[in-house]
Amino acid sequence: MRLPETRDLFARKLQFPVTRATVLDTVGDTVLHAPGGENKTIGDVIERCETDEFESADTLYGSLMTFVGDEFIGRKFYDDRGGIGPSQDDDQEVNF
């Protein structure tokens, strides 16, 4: 499952508020496909979280997004606005 699809999964499969244990029992085995590395389960990620109860699908999704690893963030340090930082050849500001 892709990471953005998990919010809908939470809303369909869980009754809120929900305990961490119920999340792990109900959807914990769901595999999250990592674009840049090893796949993880929802349980792998939520086990890093210390929250015992989630009030809504949005709060659970927010916790999931907080605790996923670097393999889920895409290209690290990518900036489509001109690179990581100023280069030595960049001595003048350009506005578009």
Rosetta constraint file for C-alpha pairs under 8 A:
AtomPair CA 1 CA 5 HARMONIC 6.72 0.50
AtomPair CA 1 CA 6 HARMONIC 7.47 0.50
AtomPair CA 1 CA 30 HARMONIC 7.29 0.50
AtomPair CA 1 CA 31 HARMONIC 5.99 0.50
AtomPair CA 1 CA 32 HARMONIC 4.89 0.50
AtomPair CA 1 CA 33 HARMONIC 5.66 0.50
AtomPair CA 2 CA 6 HARMONIC 7.22 0.50
AtomPair CA 2 CA 32 HARMONIC 5.78 0.50
AtomPair CA 2 CA 33 HARMONIC 5.53 0.50
AtomPair CA 2 CA 34 HARMONIC 7.68 0.50
AtomPair CA 3 CA 32 HARMONIC 6.17 0.50
AtomPair CA 3 CA 33 HARMONIC 7.24 0.50
AtomPair CA 5 CA 9 HARMONIC 6.61 0.50
AtomPair CA 6 CA 10 HARMONIC 6.12 0.50
AtomPair CA 6 CA 61 HARMONIC 7.02 0.50
AtomPair CA 7 CA 11 HARMONIC 6.35 0.50
AtomPair CA 7 CA 57 HARMONIC 5.96 0.50
AtomPair CA 7 CA 58 HARMONIC 6.73 0.50
AtomPair CA 7 CA 60 HARMONIC 7.89 0.50
AtomPair CA 7 CA 61 HARMONIC 5.61 0.50
AtomPair CA 8 CA 12 HARMONIC 6.20 0.50
AtomPair CA 8 CA 57 HARMONIC 7.85 0.50
AtomPair CA 9 CA 13 HARMONIC 5.98 0.50
AtomPair CA 10 CA 14 HARMONIC 5.53 0.50
AtomPair CA 10 CA 27 HARMONIC 7.94 0.50
AtomPair CA 10 CA 57 HARMONIC 5.51 0.50
AtomPair CA 10 CA 60 HARMONIC 7.79 0.50
AtomPair CA 10 CA 61 HARMONIC 7.90 0.50
AtomPair CA 11 CA 15 HARMONIC 7.56 0.50
AtomPair CA 11 CA 57 HARMONIC 5.53 0.50
AtomPair CA 13 CA 26 HARMONIC 7.41 0.50
AtomPair CA 13 CA 27 HARMONIC 7.70 0.50
AtomPair CA 14 CA 18 HARMONIC 7.05 0.50
AtomPair CA 14 CA 23 HARMONIC 7.43 0.50
AtomPair CA 14 CA 26 HARMONIC 7.62 0.50
AtomPair CA 16 CA 54 HARMONIC 7.07 0.50
AtomPair CA 16 CA 55 HARMONIC 5.75 0.50
AtomPair CA 16 CA 56 HARMONIC 5.45 0.50
AtomPair CA 16 CA 57 HARMONIC 7.36 0.50
AtomPair CA 17 CA 53 HARMONIC 6.70 0.50
AtomPair CA 17 CA 54 HARMONIC 5.50 0.50
AtomPair CA 17 CA 55 HARMONIC 4.30 0.50
AtomPair CA 17 CA 56 HARMONIC 6.01 0.50
AtomPair CA 18 CA 22 HARMONIC 6.52 0.50
AtomPair CA 18 CA 23 HARMONIC 7.00 0.50
AtomPair CA 18 CA 53 HARMONIC 5.58 0.50
AtomPair CA 18 CA 54 HARMONIC 5.37 0.50
AtomPair CA 18 CA 55 HARMONIC 6.64 0.50
AtomPair CA 18 CA 56 HARMONIC 7.80 0.50
AtomPair CA 19 CA 23 HARMONIC 6.44 0.50
AtomPair CA 19 CA 52 HARMONIC 5.74 0.50
AtomPair CA 19 CA 53 HARMONIC 4.28 0.50
AtomPair CA 19 CA 54 HARMONIC 6.29 0.50
AtomPair CA 20 CA 24 HARMONIC 6.28 0.50
AtomPair CA 20 CA 46 HARMONIC 7.79 0.50
AtomPair CA 20 CA 51 HARMONIC 7.02 0.50
AtomPair CA 20 CA 52 HARMONIC 5.11 0.50
AtomPair CA 20 CA 53 HARMONIC 5.58 0.50
AtomPair CA 20 CA 54 HARMONIC 7.20 0.50
AtomPair CA 21 CA 25 HARMONIC 6.15 0.50
AtomPair CA 21 CA 52 HARMONIC 7.85 0.50
AtomPair CA 22 CA 26 HARMONIC 5.86 0.50
AtomPair CA 23 CA 27 HARMONIC 5.73 0.50
AtomPair CA 23 CA 28 HARMONIC 6.21 0.50
AtomPair CA 23 CA 43 HARMONIC 7.95 0.50
AtomPair CA 24 CA 28 HARMONIC 4.04 0.50
AtomPair CA 24 CA 29 HARMONIC 7.48 0.50
AtomPair CA 24 CA 42 HARMONIC 7.59 0.50
AtomPair CA 24 CA 43 HARMONIC 5.40 0.50
AtomPair CA 24 CA 46 HARMONIC 7.58 0.50
AtomPair CA 25 CA 29 HARMONIC 7.91 0.50
AtomPair CA 27 CA 42 HARMONIC 6.84 0.50
AtomPair CA 27 CA 43 HARMONIC 7.47 0.50
AtomPair CA 28 CA 41 HARMONIC 6.35 0.50
AtomPair CA 28 CA 42 HARMONIC 4.86 0.50
AtomPair CA 28 CA 43 HARMONIC 3.98 0.50
AtomPair CA 28 CA 44 HARMONIC 7.57 0.50
AtomPair CA 29 CA 41 HARMONIC 5.60 0.50
AtomPair CA 29 CA 42 HARMONIC 6.39 0.50
AtomPair CA 29 CA 43 HARMONIC 6.18 0.50
AtomPair CA 30 CA 41 HARMONIC 5.32 0.50
AtomPair CA 30 CA 42 HARMONIC 5.74 0.50
AtomPair CA 30 CA 43 HARMONIC 7.69 0.50
AtomPair CA 31 CA 39 HARMONIC 6.73 0.50
AtomPair CA 31 CA 40 HARMONIC 5.74 0.50
AtomPair CA 31 CA 41 HARMONIC 4.23 0.50
AtomPair CA 31 CA 42 HARMONIC 6.47 0.50
AtomPair CA 32 CA 39 HARMONIC 5.71 0.50
AtomPair CA 32 CA 40 HARMONIC 5.31 0.50
AtomPair CA 32 CA 41 HARMONIC 5.44 0.50
AtomPair CA 32 CA 42 HARMONIC 6.62 0.50
AtomPair CA 33 CA 38 HARMONIC 7.81 0.50
AtomPair CA 33 CA 39 HARMONIC 4.96 0.50
AtomPair CA 33 CA 40 HARMONIC 6.98 0.50
AtomPair CA 34 CA 38 HARMONIC 6.07 0.50
AtomPair CA 34 CA 39 HARMONIC 4.97 0.50
AtomPair CA 34 CA 40 HARMONIC 7.33 0.50
AtomPair CA 34 CA 71 HARMONIC 5.72 0.50
AtomPair CA 34 CA 72 HARMONIC 5.11 0.50
AtomPair CA 35 CA 71 HARMONIC 6.53 0.50
AtomPair CA 35 CA 72 HARMONIC 6.02 0.50
AtomPair CA 35 CA 73 HARMONIC 8.00 0.50
AtomPair CA 35 CA 74 HARMONIC 6.58 0.50
AtomPair CA 36 CA 70 HARMONIC 7.82 0.50
AtomPair CA 36 CA 71 HARMONIC 4.50 0.50
AtomPair CA 36 CA 72 HARMONIC 6.19 0.50
AtomPair CA 36 CA 73 HARMONIC 7.63 0.50
AtomPair CA 36 CA 74 HARMONIC 6.11 0.50
AtomPair CA 36 CA 75 HARMONIC 7.81 0.50
AtomPair CA 37 CA 71 HARMONIC 4.81 0.50
AtomPair CA 37 CA 72 HARMONIC 7.60 0.50
AtomPair CA 38 CA 71 HARMONIC 6.93 0.50
AtomPair CA 40 CA 44 HARMONIC 6.11 0.50
AtomPair CA 40 CA 45 HARMONIC 7.21 0.50
AtomPair CA 41 CA 45 HARMONIC 6.69 0.50
AtomPair CA 42 CA 46 HARMONIC 6.08 0.50
AtomPair CA 42 CA 64 HARMONIC 7.69 0.50
AtomPair CA 43 CA 47 HARMONIC 5.86 0.50
AtomPair CA 44 CA 48 HARMONIC 7.25 0.50
AtomPair CA 45 CA 49 HARMONIC 7.37 0.50
AtomPair CA 45 CA 64 HARMONIC 6.47 0.50
AtomPair CA 45 CA 67 HARMONIC 5.89 0.50
AtomPair CA 45 CA 68 HARMONIC 5.85 0.50
AtomPair CA 46 CA 63 HARMONIC 7.53 0.50
AtomPair CA 46 CA 64 HARMONIC 6.31 0.50
AtomPair CA 46 CA 67 HARMONIC 7.20 0.50
AtomPair CA 48 CA 67 HARMONIC 6.65 0.50
AtomPair CA 49 CA 63 HARMONIC 7.13 0.50
AtomPair CA 49 CA 67 HARMONIC 6.92 0.50
AtomPair CA 54 CA 59 HARMONIC 6.09 0.50
AtomPair CA 54 CA 60 HARMONIC 5.70 0.50
AtomPair CA 55 CA 59 HARMONIC 6.34 0.50
AtomPair CA 55 CA 60 HARMONIC 7.61 0.50
AtomPair CA 56 CA 60 HARMONIC 6.37 0.50
AtomPair CA 57 CA 61 HARMONIC 6.00 0.50
AtomPair CA 58 CA 62 HARMONIC 6.03 0.50
AtomPair CA 59 CA 63 HARMONIC 6.22 0.50
AtomPair CA 60 CA 64 HARMONIC 6.22 0.50
AtomPair CA 61 CA 65 HARMONIC 6.17 0.50
AtomPair CA 62 CA 66 HARMONIC 6.20 0.50
AtomPair CA 63 CA 67 HARMONIC 6.36 0.50
AtomPair CA 64 CA 68 HARMONIC 6.20 0.50
AtomPair CA 68 CA 72 HARMONIC 6.58 0.50
AtomPair CA 69 CA 73 HARMONIC 7.56 0.50
AtomPair CA 70 CA 74 HARMONIC 7.67 0.50
AtomPair CA 77 CA 84 HARMONIC 6.47 0.50
AtomPair CA 78 CA 83 HARMONIC 6.98 0.50
AtomPair CA 78 CA 84 HARMONIC 6.97 0.50
AtomPair CA 79 CA 83 HARMONIC 5.21 0.50
AtomPair CA 79 CA 84 HARMONIC 6.24 0.50
AtomPair CA 86 CA 90 HARMONIC 6.06 0.50
